[in-house]
Amino acid sequence: MAHPHADAQPADVAHPHTTPAPFRSIGIVGLGLIGGSLALAVRRGWPKVHIAGLDHGAALDAARLLVAFDKLGDRVDVLKEVELVVLAAPVRQNVAVLRELAGVLQEGAVVTDVGSTKRTILEAAGELPARVAFVGGHPLAGAARAGLALARGDLFEGRRWLLSPPAGHATGDSLARLETFVRGLGAEPEVIEAGAHDRLLAYLSHLPQLTASALMDTVGRVAGDRIDLAGPGLADSTRLASSPSAIWEDICATNADAIGPALDALIARLQALRSRVGEPSAIAELFASAQAWRERLG
């Protein structure tokens, strides 16, 4: 069987850091695109760090072919004695695993996650014992398609990595160690409050995903077999429609109160456009504003 990362090997060549690893051992829960890329990035930068992986089924089988893990398993016992646990499964699965971690983690262990919503996981983390620190995390990196086969060691380079400490709880040196860890992966850490994170990401990430999916569904239902006439514009604007639903079911369930107003804002904008779609001045205004914001996006 071909190695699942044969095409990614040039990006995964070891580039050891001169600075010591902030954690001597890490455990990764959820071995998909982000979890696999995290393992590859750690192995590149700190080859001596012990990496344990937790998943089940086909994902676990695929991980056995990836030369990045020292230990793999389908039970939380595989995370015993690790200094850092990164929850990289869908949000609600992360919450479920979080409840199982209390009995296995050692004194001083740090737990973080990579989920696209923060309030739910931080609330669940409040049940962790005092000996374990939790800091929410969200790397602004990824791809429209998921899966371990697409993992790459340079996925986080040049990307922002948001960190959300629990409000009113001391994190000791855990936040500083995570910031060092994130920089070691090539990303830039930024601290943001959980509520602000969820409100912003509802517009910056969740709304674009739902819009692309709804647009593709609308066009497909009308065009049917004649969708083959579409030009590159439709493909470009609906790239996110290829995203797996499992991840987004959890995102929407844990951020519905912020996503709702974002959808309302878009619907209102479309309704305004609908009422003036035949007016050249309205189209000119829309395009000018959109182009200005697009230039700022880069």
C-alpha positions as CSV (number, residue, x, y, z in Angstrom):
1,M,0.0,0.0,0.0
2,A,1.3,3.4,-0.9
3,H,2.3,5.7,2.0
4,P,-0.6,8.1,2.6
5,H,1.8,11.1,2.6
6,A,4.0,10.3,-0.3
7,D,3.3,13.6,-1.9
8,A,3.9,15.5,1.3
9,Q,7.4,14.1,2.1
10,P,9.4,17.2,0.9
11,A,7.6,19.4,3.4
12,D,8.1,16.9,6.2
13,V,11.9,16.8,6.2
14,A,13.2,17.3,9.8
15,H,14.3,20.9,10.6
16,P,15.2,20.6,14.4
17,H,14.8,23.8,16.5
18,T,17.8,25.1,18.4
19,T,15.4,26.1,21.3
20,P,14.3,23.3,23.6
21,A,10.9,21.8,23.2
22,P,8.4,23.3,25.7
23,F,6.9,19.8,26.1
24,R,8.8,16.6,26.2
25,S,5.8,14.5,25.2
26,I,2.4,15.2,23.5
27,G,-0.8,13.3,22.9
28,I,-3.0,14.1,19.9
29,V,-6.7,13.1,20.0
30,G,-8.2,12.9,16.5
31,L,-5.8,11.9,13.7
32,G,-7.2,13.8,10.7
33,L,-5.7,16.7,8.7
34,I,-5.0,18.9,11.8
35,G,-3.9,16.1,14.1
36,G,-1.7,14.5,11.5
37,S,-0.2,17.8,10.5
38,L,0.5,18.6,14.1
39,A,2.4,15.3,14.6
40,L,4.5,15.9,11.4
41,A,5.3,19.5,12.4
42,V,6.4,18.4,15.9
43,R,8.5,15.6,14.5
44,R,10.2,18.0,12.1
45,G,11.0,20.6,14.7
46,W,11.6,18.5,17.8
47,P,12.5,15.0,16.7
48,K,13.0,13.7,20.3
49,V,9.5,14.7,21.5
50,H,7.4,11.6,22.3
51,I,4.2,11.7,20.3
52,A,1.1,9.6,21.2
53,G,-2.0,9.4,19.1
54,L,-5.6,8.5,20.0
55,D,-8.3,7.6,17.5
56,H,-10.2,4.5,16.2
57,G,-11.1,2.6,13.1
58,A,-9.7,3.6,9.7
59,A,-8.1,6.8,11.1
60,L,-6.0,4.8,13.6
61,D,-5.0,2.2,10.9
62,A,-3.9,5.1,8.6
63,A,-1.9,6.6,11.4
64,R,0.2,3.4,11.8
65,L,1.6,4.1,8.3
66,L,2.7,7.6,9.2
67,V,6.2,7.7,10.6
68,A,5.4,10.4,13.2
69,F,3.9,8.6,16.2
70,D,5.7,6.7,19.0
71,K,2.5,5.3,20.4
72,L,-1.0,4.8,19.1
73,G,-4.2,3.5,20.7
74,D,-8.0,3.8,20.8
75,R,-8.3,4.4,24.6
76,V,-7.3,7.4,26.7
77,D,-4.7,5.3,28.5
78,V,-2.4,5.9,25.6
79,L,-2.2,9.5,26.8
80,K,-0.8,8.6,30.3
81,E,2.1,10.7,31.3
82,V,2.1,13.0,28.4
83,E,2.8,16.7,29.2
84,L,0.5,18.2,26.5
85,V,-2.7,16.9,25.1
86,V,-4.1,18.4,21.9
87,L,-7.8,17.7,21.2
88,A,-8.1,17.6,17.4
89,A,-11.4,15.8,17.0
90,P,-14.7,17.5,16.2
91,V,-15.8,19.8,19.1
92,R,-18.4,17.6,20.8
93,Q,-16.0,14.6,20.6
94,N,-13.4,16.7,22.2
95,V,-15.8,17.5,25.1
96,A,-16.5,13.8,25.5
97,V,-12.7,12.9,25.6
98,L,-12.1,15.8,28.0
99,R,-14.3,14.1,30.6
100,E,-12.2,11.0,30.3
101,L,-8.8,12.7,30.7
102,A,-9.1,13.5,34.4
103,G,-8.2,10.0,35.5
104,V,-5.1,9.6,33.3
105,L,-3.3,12.9,33.2
106,Q,-0.4,13.7,35.5
107,E,0.2,16.7,37.7
108,G,1.1,19.7,35.6
109,A,-0.3,18.4,32.4
110,V,-1.6,20.9,29.9
111,V,-4.6,20.4,27.6
112,T,-5.6,22.5,24.6
113,D,-7.7,22.0,21.5
114,V,-7.9,23.1,17.9
115,G,-11.6,23.6,17.5
116,S,-13.4,26.4,15.6
117,T,-15.5,27.3,18.6
118,K,-14.3,28.0,22.1
119,R,-17.0,28.6,24.7
120,T,-18.3,25.0,24.8
121,I,-14.9,23.4,25.3
122,L,-13.9,26.0,27.9
123,E,-17.0,25.3,29.9
124,A,-16.4,21.6,29.8
125,A,-12.7,22.2,30.8
126,G,-14.0,23.7,34.0
127,E,-14.6,20.2,35.3
128,L,-10.9,19.2,35.0
129,P,-9.0,18.7,38.2
130,A,-6.9,21.6,39.4
131,R,-3.7,19.7,38.6
132,V,-4.4,20.0,34.9
133,A,-4.4,23.3,33.0
134,F,-6.6,24.0,30.0
135,V,-6.1,26.7,27.3
136,G,-8.4,26.8,24.3
137,G,-6.7,26.9,20.9
138,H,-7.6,27.4,17.2
139,P,-5.0,27.3,14.4
140,L,-6.3,29.3,11.5
141,A,-5.1,26.7,9.0
142,G,-6.7,23.8,7.2
143,A,-8.1,22.8,3.8
144,A,-11.5,22.3,2.2
145,R,-11.0,18.5,2.3
146,A,-10.1,16.7,5.5
147,G,-8.3,13.4,6.4
148,L,-4.9,12.2,7.5
149,A,-3.8,11.6,3.9
150,L,-3.7,15.4,3.4
151,A,-1.6,16.1,6.5
152,R,1.6,18.1,6.0
153,G,4.3,19.2,8.3
154,D,4.3,22.9,7.2
155,L,0.5,23.4,7.4
156,F,0.8,25.9,10.3
157,E,3.7,28.0,8.9
158,G,2.8,31.7,8.7
159,R,-0.6,31.1,10.1
160,R,-2.3,32.7,13.2
161,W,-3.0,30.4,16.1
162,L,-5.6,31.8,18.5
163,L,-5.4,30.9,22.2
164,S,-8.2,31.4,24.7
165,P,-7.4,31.0,28.4
166,P,-10.3,30.3,30.7
167,A,-11.7,33.5,32.2
168,G,-10.9,34.0,35.8
169,H,-8.6,31.0,36.1
170,A,-4.9,31.2,36.5
171,T,-3.0,29.2,33.8
172,G,0.5,29.5,35.4
173,D,3.1,29.1,32.8
174,S,0.9,27.0,30.6
175,L,-0.1,29.8,28.2
176,A,3.6,30.9,27.8
177,R,4.6,27.3,27.1
178,L,1.8,27.0,24.5
179,E,2.9,30.2,22.8
180,T,6.4,28.8,22.5
181,F,5.0,25.5,21.2
182,V,2.9,27.3,18.6
183,R,5.8,29.5,17.4
184,G,7.9,26.3,17.1
185,L,5.3,25.0,14.6
186,G,5.8,28.1,12.5
187,A,2.6,29.8,13.6
188,E,2.0,33.1,15.4
189,P,0.0,32.9,18.7
190,E,-2.6,35.5,19.6
191,V,-4.6,35.5,22.8
192,I,-8.4,36.2,22.3
193,E,-11.3,35.9,24.7
194,A,-13.6,32.9,24.0
195,G,-16.8,34.9,23.3
196,A,-15.0,37.3,21.0
197,H,-13.5,34.4,19.2
198,D,-16.9,32.7,18.6
199,R,-18.5,36.0,17.4
200,L,-15.7,36.8,15.0
201,L,-15.3,33.3,13.6
202,A,-19.1,33.2,12.9
203,Y,-18.5,35.8,10.3
204,L,-14.9,35.0,9.2
205,S,-15.3,31.2,8.9
206,H,-18.7,29.8,9.7
207,L,-20.7,32.1,7.5
208,P,-18.4,31.6,4.4
209,Q,-18.7,27.8,4.8
210,L,-22.5,27.8,5.1
211,T,-22.8,30.3,2.2
212,A,-20.6,28.2,-0.1
213,S,-22.6,25.0,0.8
214,A,-26.0,26.7,0.3
215,L,-24.9,28.3,-3.0
216,M,-23.6,25.0,-4.4
217,D,-26.8,23.3,-3.3
218,T,-29.0,26.0,-4.8
219,V,-27.2,26.0,-8.2
220,G,-27.0,22.2,-8.3
221,R,-30.7,21.8,-7.7
222,V,-31.6,24.2,-10.5
223,A,-28.9,23.4,-13.0
224,G,-28.9,19.6,-12.6
225,D,-27.1,17.8,-15.3
226,R,-26.2,21.1,-17.0
227,I,-23.9,22.1,-14.2
228,D,-21.1,21.0,-16.6
229,L,-21.6,24.4,-18.2
230,A,-20.3,26.2,-15.1
231,G,-17.1,28.2,-15.5
232,P,-14.2,28.5,-13.0
233,G,-16.0,31.2,-11.1
234,L,-18.5,28.8,-9.6
235,A,-15.8,26.3,-8.7
236,D,-13.7,29.1,-7.0
237,S,-16.6,30.5,-5.0
238,T,-17.9,27.1,-3.8
239,R,-14.5,25.4,-2.9
240,L,-15.6,25.1,0.7
241,A,-18.7,23.0,-0.4
242,S,-16.4,20.0,-0.4
243,S,-15.9,20.3,3.4
244,P,-17.0,17.3,5.5
245,S,-20.3,17.8,7.4
246,A,-19.3,16.0,10.6
247,I,-17.0,18.8,11.7
248,W,-19.5,21.5,10.7
249,E,-22.4,19.8,12.5
250,D,-20.4,20.3,15.8
251,I,-19.4,23.9,14.9
252,C,-23.0,24.9,14.2
253,A,-24.3,23.2,17.2
254,T,-21.9,24.9,19.5
255,N,-22.0,28.4,17.9
256,A,-25.6,28.7,16.7
257,D,-26.3,31.8,18.7
258,A,-23.4,33.6,16.9
259,I,-24.0,32.1,13.5
260,G,-27.6,33.1,13.4
261,P,-27.0,36.9,13.4
262,A,-24.3,36.3,10.8
263,L,-26.8,34.6,8.5
264,D,-29.3,37.3,9.2
265,A,-26.8,40.0,8.1
266,L,-26.1,38.1,4.8
267,I,-29.8,37.5,4.2
268,A,-30.6,41.2,4.7
269,R,-27.8,42.1,2.3
270,L,-29.1,39.8,-0.3
271,Q,-32.7,41.0,0.2
272,A,-31.4,44.6,-0.3
273,L,-29.6,43.5,-3.5
274,R,-32.7,41.7,-4.7
275,S,-34.8,44.8,-4.5
276,R,-32.2,46.8,-6.5
277,V,-30.6,44.2,-8.8
278,G,-31.7,46.0,-11.9
279,E,-30.1,49.3,-10.9
280,P,-26.5,49.8,-12.2
281,S,-25.7,52.2,-9.3
282,A,-26.6,49.5,-6.7
283,I,-24.4,46.9,-8.4
284,A,-21.5,49.4,-8.7
285,E,-21.8,50.3,-5.0
286,L,-21.8,46.6,-4.0
287,F,-18.8,45.7,-6.2
288,A,-16.8,48.7,-5.1
289,S,-17.3,47.9,-1.4
290,A,-16.6,44.2,-1.9
291,Q,-13.5,44.9,-3.9
292,A,-12.1,47.2,-1.2
293,W,-12.7,44.7,1.5
294,R,-11.2,41.9,-0.7
295,E,-8.0,43.9,-1.2
296,R,-7.6,44.2,2.6
297,L,-8.1,40.4,2.9
298,G,-5.1,39.9,0.7
